[in-house]
Amino acid sequence: MSVAKNDYKRITVKTLVDMKAKGEKISMLTAYDYTMAKIVDGAGIDVILVGDSASNVMAGHETTLPITLDQMIYHASGVVRAISRSLVVVDLPFGSYQSDPKEALRSAIRIMKESGAHAVKLEGGCEIKESIKRILNAGIPVMGHLGLTPQSIYKFGTYTVRAKEDTEANELIENAKMLERIGCFAVVVEKIPAKLAKEVARQLTIPVIGIGAGNGVDGQVLVLHDMLGMTHEFNPRFLRRYMNLFDDMTTAIEKYVSDVKSVEFPNENEQY
């Protein structure tokens, strides 16, 4: 049982800021449905991200772009019903906030009202500042996201490491400071140099959560299906697989098929 699970009965945005102040690392994983979220929450995770990565993991799309606001609300609703401890953050999907602050607010309100989530996450910096401010002014907590922003994949054309050059690195630091200044409670930094991520965490008083950003930040996030080894095509350097469920599940299903075919299942004790 984790120290965090003993200390905190319910994680809030204030809890996360307090954890950073105390030097306590923040654990964060994705989840997209009731059953998995129940397990993740029970294991003591601090933050559950209902990520737009559901577009890849749950629906098989190549990018995160196709998932809709209605679909995000559907996934988030199941997750919220499962949890008793974790903070639930939901991604605003592509097209629901970038062009119009009023549309951004409507999208965020729908997520909060219809799913019961605790916060939303948006990708980007100064270009979406007004959308973030509009959402914050409505009393909705916002988590930022900088570095590699998957919703902009067609703009950058690659999932390579971001902010390796000084100009982009400085811009990222300024955007992170801006997100803190306008009221975001935390920032995710994805696939940026570890040295830069550590500097961002040093300069901010709000938590900085990393994915592919080294261990100098305030916490870590991974996609649940990746870290459990349910996926096997995705092999970035930052991913640690804690299980190999792809092989284990395949073996179990093959055994089930074999038992059904041979009438080994069900046996006399497994019928009425």
C-alpha positions as a Markdown table, in Angstrom:
| # | Residue | x | y | z |
|---|---|---|---|---|
| 1 | Met | 0.0 | 0.0 | 0.0 |
| 2 | Ser | 1.4 | 3.3 | -1.0 |
| 3 | Val | 2.3 | 6.2 | 1.3 |
| 4 | Ala | 0.0 | 8.5 | -0.7 |
| 5 | Lys | -2.9 | 6.1 | -0.3 |
| 6 | Asn | -2.5 | 6.2 | 3.5 |
| 7 | Asp | -2.2 | 10.0 | 3.6 |
| 8 | Tyr | -5.0 | 11.1 | 1.3 |
| 9 | Lys | -8.6 | 9.8 | 1.4 |
| 10 | Arg | -9.5 | 11.9 | -1.7 |
| 11 | Ile | -7.1 | 13.6 | -4.1 |
| 12 | Thr | -8.0 | 17.2 | -5.1 |
| 13 | Val | -6.2 | 19.8 | -7.2 |
| 14 | Lys | -5.0 | 21.3 | -3.9 |
| 15 | Thr | -3.7 | 18.0 | -2.8 |
| 16 | Leu | -1.4 | 17.9 | -5.9 |
| 17 | Val | 0.0 | 21.3 | -5.2 |
| 18 | Asp | 0.6 | 20.3 | -1.6 |
| 19 | Met | 2.3 | 17.1 | -2.7 |
| 20 | Lys | 4.7 | 19.2 | -4.9 |
| 21 | Ala | 5.4 | 21.5 | -2.0 |
| 22 | Lys | 6.3 | 18.5 | 0.2 |
| 23 | Gly | 8.4 | 16.9 | -2.6 |
| 24 | Glu | 6.1 | 13.9 | -2.9 |
| 25 | Lys | 5.9 | 12.5 | -6.4 |
| 26 | Ile | 2.5 | 12.3 | -8.1 |
| 27 | Ser | 1.4 | 9.1 | -9.9 |
| 28 | Met | -0.9 | 9.3 | -12.9 |
| 29 | Leu | -2.3 | 6.7 | -15.3 |
| 30 | Thr | -5.0 | 6.7 | -18.0 |
| 31 | Ala | -8.2 | 4.8 | -17.8 |
| 32 | Tyr | -11.2 | 4.7 | -20.1 |
| 33 | Asp | -13.8 | 2.4 | -18.5 |
| 34 | Tyr | -15.4 | 1.4 | -15.2 |
| 35 | Thr | -13.6 | -1.9 | -14.6 |
| 36 | Met | -10.1 | -0.7 | -15.3 |
| 37 | Ala | -10.6 | 2.5 | -13.4 |
| 38 | Lys | -11.9 | 0.6 | -10.4 |
| 39 | Ile | -8.6 | -1.4 | -10.3 |
| 40 | Val | -6.4 | 1.7 | -10.9 |
| 41 | Asp | -8.2 | 3.7 | -8.2 |
| 42 | Gly | -8.0 | 0.8 | -5.7 |
| 43 | Ala | -4.3 | 0.5 | -6.3 |
| 44 | Gly | -3.7 | 4.0 | -5.0 |
| 45 | Ile | -3.1 | 6.1 | -8.1 |
| 46 | Asp | -3.3 | 9.8 | -7.5 |
| 47 | Val | -4.7 | 11.0 | -10.9 |
| 48 | Ile | -6.6 | 9.2 | -13.5 |
| 49 | Leu | -6.5 | 10.8 | -16.9 |
| 50 | Val | -9.4 | 10.0 | -19.3 |
| 51 | Gly | -7.1 | 10.7 | -22.2 |
| 52 | Asp | -8.0 | 11.3 | -25.8 |
| 53 | Ser | -5.6 | 8.4 | -26.3 |
| 54 | Ala | -8.8 | 6.4 | -26.1 |
| 55 | Ser | -9.0 | 7.2 | -29.8 |
| 56 | Asn | -5.9 | 4.9 | -30.3 |
| 57 | Val | -6.3 | 2.4 | -27.5 |
| 58 | Met | -10.0 | 1.8 | -27.4 |
| 59 | Ala | -11.1 | 2.6 | -31.0 |
| 60 | Gly | -8.0 | 1.7 | -33.0 |
| 61 | His | -7.5 | 5.1 | -34.7 |
| 62 | Glu | -4.0 | 6.1 | -35.9 |
| 63 | Thr | -4.2 | 9.5 | -34.1 |
| 64 | Thr | -6.1 | 11.1 | -31.2 |
| 65 | Leu | -8.0 | 13.5 | -33.6 |
| 66 | Pro | -11.1 | 11.4 | -34.4 |
| 67 | Ile | -12.5 | 11.0 | -30.9 |
| 68 | Thr | -15.5 | 13.2 | -30.2 |
| 69 | Leu | -16.7 | 15.1 | -27.2 |
| 70 | Asp | -19.6 | 12.7 | -26.8 |
| 71 | Gln | -17.2 | 9.8 | -26.8 |
| 72 | Met | -15.0 | 11.4 | -24.2 |
| 73 | Ile | -18.0 | 12.0 | -21.9 |
| 74 | Tyr | -19.0 | 8.4 | -22.3 |
| 75 | His | -15.6 | 7.1 | -21.3 |
| 76 | Ala | -15.2 | 9.7 | -18.4 |
| 77 | Ser | -18.7 | 8.8 | -17.0 |
| 78 | Gly | -17.7 | 5.1 | -16.5 |
| 79 | Val | -14.4 | 6.1 | -14.9 |
| 80 | Val | -16.0 | 8.6 | -12.5 |
| 81 | Arg | -18.5 | 5.9 | -11.3 |
| 82 | Ala | -15.6 | 3.6 | -10.5 |
| 83 | Ile | -13.4 | 5.9 | -8.3 |
| 84 | Ser | -13.4 | 6.8 | -4.6 |
| 85 | Arg | -10.0 | 8.4 | -4.3 |
| 86 | Ser | -8.3 | 9.5 | -7.5 |
| 87 | Leu | -8.6 | 12.9 | -9.1 |
| 88 | Val | -10.2 | 12.4 | -12.6 |
| 89 | Val | -9.0 | 14.7 | -15.4 |
| 90 | Val | -10.5 | 14.5 | -18.8 |
| 91 | Asp | -8.9 | 15.6 | -22.1 |
| 92 | Leu | -10.9 | 18.1 | -24.2 |
| 93 | Pro | -10.8 | 16.4 | -27.7 |
| 94 | Phe | -9.5 | 18.0 | -30.8 |
| 95 | Gly | -11.8 | 20.6 | -32.3 |
| 96 | Ser | -13.7 | 21.3 | -29.0 |
| 97 | Tyr | -11.6 | 24.3 | -27.8 |
| 98 | Gln | -8.9 | 25.5 | -30.2 |
| 99 | Ser | -10.8 | 28.1 | -32.3 |
| 100 | Asp | -13.4 | 29.7 | -30.0 |
| 101 | Pro | -13.2 | 30.3 | -26.2 |
| 102 | Lys | -16.9 | 30.2 | -25.9 |
| 103 | Glu | -16.9 | 26.7 | -27.6 |
| 104 | Ala | -14.1 | 25.7 | -25.2 |
| 105 | Leu | -16.2 | 26.7 | -22.2 |
| 106 | Arg | -19.3 | 24.8 | -23.5 |
| 107 | Ser | -17.2 | 21.7 | -24.1 |
| 108 | Ala | -15.7 | 21.9 | -20.6 |
| 109 | Ile | -19.1 | 22.4 | -19.0 |
| 110 | Arg | -20.5 | 19.4 | -20.8 |
| 111 | Ile | -17.7 | 17.2 | -19.5 |
| 112 | Met | -18.0 | 18.4 | -16.0 |
| 113 | Lys | -21.8 | 18.2 | -15.9 |
| 114 | Glu | -22.4 | 15.0 | -17.9 |
| 115 | Ser | -19.5 | 12.9 | -16.6 |
| 116 | Gly | -18.9 | 14.2 | -13.1 |
| 117 | Ala | -15.2 | 14.7 | -13.7 |
| 118 | His | -13.0 | 16.9 | -11.6 |
| 119 | Ala | -10.9 | 18.8 | -14.2 |
| 120 | Val | -10.1 | 19.1 | -17.8 |
| 121 | Lys | -6.8 | 19.0 | -19.8 |
| 122 | Leu | -6.0 | 21.1 | -22.9 |
| 123 | Glu | -3.0 | 20.9 | -25.2 |
| 124 | Gly | -1.2 | 24.1 | -26.0 |
| 125 | Gly | 0.2 | 27.4 | -24.7 |
| 126 | Cys | -0.3 | 31.0 | -25.6 |
| 127 | Glu | -2.5 | 30.1 | -28.7 |
| 128 | Ile | -5.2 | 28.7 | -26.4 |
| 129 | Lys | -4.8 | 31.2 | -23.5 |
| 130 | Glu | -8.2 | 32.8 | -23.9 |
| 131 | Ser | -9.9 | 29.4 | -24.0 |
| 132 | Ile | -8.2 | 28.3 | -20.8 |
| 133 | Lys | -9.0 | 31.6 | -19.1 |
| 134 | Arg | -12.7 | 31.3 | -20.1 |
| 135 | Ile | -12.9 | 27.8 | -18.6 |
| 136 | Leu | -11.0 | 28.8 | -15.4 |
| 137 | Asn | -13.3 | 31.8 | -15.0 |
| 138 | Ala | -16.2 | 29.3 | -14.8 |
| 139 | Gly | -14.6 | 27.6 | -11.9 |
| 140 | Ile | -13.4 | 24.5 | -13.8 |
| 141 | Pro | -9.9 | 23.3 | -12.9 |
| 142 | Val | -7.5 | 23.1 | -15.9 |
| 143 | Met | -4.4 | 21.0 | -16.4 |
| 144 | Gly | -2.1 | 22.2 | -19.2 |
| 145 | His | -0.1 | 20.1 | -21.7 |
| 146 | Leu | 3.1 | 21.2 | -23.4 |
| 147 | Gly | 5.9 | 19.7 | -25.5 |
| 148 | Leu | 4.7 | 17.0 | -27.8 |
| 149 | Thr | 1.0 | 17.6 | -28.3 |
| 150 | Pro | -0.5 | 14.7 | -30.1 |
| 151 | Gln | -3.5 | 16.7 | -31.3 |
| 152 | Ser | -1.1 | 18.8 | -33.4 |
| 153 | Ile | 0.6 | 15.8 | -35.0 |
| 154 | Tyr | -0.2 | 16.8 | -38.6 |
| 155 | Lys | 1.3 | 20.3 | -37.9 |
| 156 | Phe | 4.6 | 18.8 | -36.7 |
| 157 | Gly | 4.5 | 15.6 | -38.8 |
| 158 | Thr | 6.3 | 13.4 | -36.3 |
| 159 | Tyr | 6.2 | 12.2 | -32.7 |
| 160 | Thr | 9.9 | 13.0 | -32.2 |
| 161 | Val | 11.2 | 14.8 | -29.1 |
| 162 | Arg | 10.2 | 18.4 | -28.8 |
| 163 | Ala | 12.1 | 21.5 | -27.6 |
| 164 | Lys | 15.6 | 20.3 | -28.2 |
| 165 | Glu | 16.6 | 23.7 | -29.6 |
| 166 | Asp | 17.0 | 26.7 | -27.4 |
| 167 | Thr | 14.3 | 28.8 | -29.1 |
| 168 | Glu | 11.6 | 26.2 | -28.6 |
| 169 | Ala | 12.8 | 25.3 | -25.1 |
| 170 | Asn | 12.6 | 29.0 | -24.0 |
| 171 | Glu | 9.1 | 29.2 | -25.6 |
| 172 | Leu | 8.0 | 26.1 | -23.7 |
| 173 | Ile | 9.2 | 27.6 | -20.4 |
| 174 | Glu | 7.4 | 30.8 | -21.0 |
| 175 | Asn | 4.2 | 29.0 | -21.9 |
| 176 | Ala | 4.5 | 26.9 | -18.7 |
| 177 | Lys | 4.9 | 30.1 | -16.7 |
| 178 | Met | 1.9 | 31.6 | -18.4 |
| 179 | Leu | -0.3 | 28.5 | -17.7 |
| 180 | Glu | 0.6 | 28.8 | -14.0 |
| 181 | Arg | 0.0 | 32.5 | -14.0 |
| 182 | Ile | -3.5 | 32.3 | -15.4 |
| 183 | Gly | -4.5 | 29.6 | -13.0 |
| 184 | Cys | -3.8 | 26.1 | -14.2 |
| 185 | Phe | -3.3 | 23.6 | -11.3 |
| 186 | Ala | -0.7 | 21.4 | -13.1 |
| 187 | Val | 1.0 | 20.9 | -16.5 |
| 188 | Val | 1.9 | 17.8 | -18.4 |
| 189 | Val | 5.1 | 17.9 | -20.4 |
| 190 | Glu | 5.5 | 15.2 | -23.0 |
| 191 | Lys | 8.6 | 13.9 | -24.7 |
| 192 | Ile | 11.0 | 16.8 | -24.0 |
| 193 | Pro | 14.6 | 16.7 | -22.8 |
| 194 | Ala | 14.9 | 15.7 | -19.2 |
| 195 | Lys | 17.1 | 18.7 | -18.4 |
| 196 | Leu | 14.5 | 21.0 | -19.7 |
| 197 | Ala | 11.6 | 19.3 | -17.9 |
| 198 | Lys | 13.5 | 19.5 | -14.6 |
| 199 | Glu | 14.0 | 23.2 | -15.2 |
| 200 | Val | 10.3 | 23.8 | -15.9 |
| 201 | Ala | 9.4 | 21.9 | -12.7 |
| 202 | Arg | 12.0 | 24.1 | -10.7 |
| 203 | Gln | 10.5 | 27.3 | -12.0 |
| 204 | Leu | 6.9 | 26.5 | -11.4 |
| 205 | Thr | 5.1 | 26.1 | -8.1 |
| 206 | Ile | 2.3 | 24.0 | -9.6 |
| 207 | Pro | 3.0 | 20.3 | -10.4 |
| 208 | Val | 4.7 | 19.3 | -13.6 |
| 209 | Ile | 3.8 | 15.8 | -14.7 |
| 210 | Gly | 6.1 | 14.1 | -17.2 |
| 211 | Ile | 5.8 | 11.5 | -19.9 |
| 212 | Gly | 9.0 | 10.9 | -21.6 |
| 213 | Ala | 10.5 | 13.8 | -19.8 |
| 214 | Gly | 12.8 | 12.2 | -17.2 |
| 215 | Asn | 12.6 | 12.0 | -13.4 |
| 216 | Gly | 13.3 | 15.6 | -12.5 |
| 217 | Val | 9.6 | 16.5 | -12.6 |
| 218 | Asp | 6.9 | 16.2 | -10.0 |
| 219 | Gly | 5.1 | 13.1 | -11.2 |
| 220 | Gln | 4.7 | 10.7 | -14.1 |
| 221 | Val | 1.9 | 9.6 | -16.4 |
| 222 | Leu | 1.7 | 6.6 | -18.7 |
| 223 | Val | -1.0 | 5.0 | -20.8 |
| 224 | Leu | -2.4 | 2.1 | -18.8 |
| 225 | His | -2.6 | -0.3 | -21.7 |
| 226 | Asp | 1.0 | 0.4 | -22.6 |
| 227 | Met | 2.4 | -0.1 | -19.1 |
| 228 | Leu | 0.4 | -3.3 | -18.6 |
| 229 | Gly | 1.8 | -4.7 | -21.8 |
| 230 | Met | -1.6 | -5.0 | -23.5 |
| 231 | Thr | -0.2 | -3.2 | -26.5 |
| 232 | His | 3.0 | -4.4 | -28.1 |
| 233 | Glu | 3.5 | -2.3 | -31.3 |
| 234 | Phe | 4.4 | 0.8 | -29.3 |
| 235 | Asn | 7.9 | 0.8 | -27.9 |
| 236 | Pro | 9.2 | 4.3 | -27.0 |
| 237 | Arg | 12.3 | 4.6 | -24.7 |
| 238 | Phe | 10.2 | 6.1 | -21.9 |
| 239 | Leu | 7.8 | 3.2 | -21.6 |
| 240 | Arg | 8.3 | 0.6 | -18.9 |
| 241 | Arg | 6.1 | -2.4 | -19.2 |
| 242 | Tyr | 5.2 | -3.7 | -15.7 |
| 243 | Met | 3.4 | -6.7 | -17.1 |
| 244 | Asn | 3.1 | -8.6 | -20.4 |
| 245 | Leu | -0.7 | -9.0 | -20.6 |
| 246 | Phe | -0.7 | -9.3 | -24.4 |
| 247 | Asp | 1.0 | -12.7 | -24.1 |
| 248 | Asp | -0.8 | -13.7 | -21.0 |
| 249 | Met | -4.2 | -12.9 | -22.4 |
| 250 | Thr | -3.5 | -14.6 | -25.7 |
| 251 | Thr | -2.4 | -17.8 | -23.9 |
| 252 | Ala | -5.6 | -17.7 | -21.7 |
| 253 | Ile | -7.9 | -17.2 | -24.7 |
| 254 | Glu | -6.2 | -19.9 | -26.7 |
| 255 | Lys | -6.6 | -22.3 | -23.7 |
| 256 | Tyr | -10.3 | -21.4 | -23.5 |
| 257 | Val | -10.8 | -22.1 | -27.2 |
| 258 | Ser | -9.0 | -25.4 | -26.8 |
| 259 | Asp | -11.1 | -26.4 | -23.8 |
| 260 | Val | -14.4 | -25.5 | -25.6 |
| 261 | Lys | -13.4 | -27.5 | -28.7 |
| 262 | Ser | -12.4 | -30.5 | -26.6 |
| 263 | Val | -15.5 | -30.2 | -24.3 |
| 264 | Glu | -13.1 | -29.8 | -21.3 |
| 265 | Phe | -15.1 | -26.7 | -20.5 |
| 266 | Pro | -17.5 | -26.6 | -18.8 |
| 267 | Asn | -16.9 | -29.7 | -16.6 |
| 268 | Glu | -19.5 | -31.3 | -14.2 |
| 269 | Asn | -18.7 | -28.7 | -11.5 |
| 270 | Glu | -19.3 | -25.8 | -13.9 |
| 271 | Gln | -22.8 | -26.6 | -14.8 |
| 272 | Tyr | -26.3 | -26.7 | -13.1 |
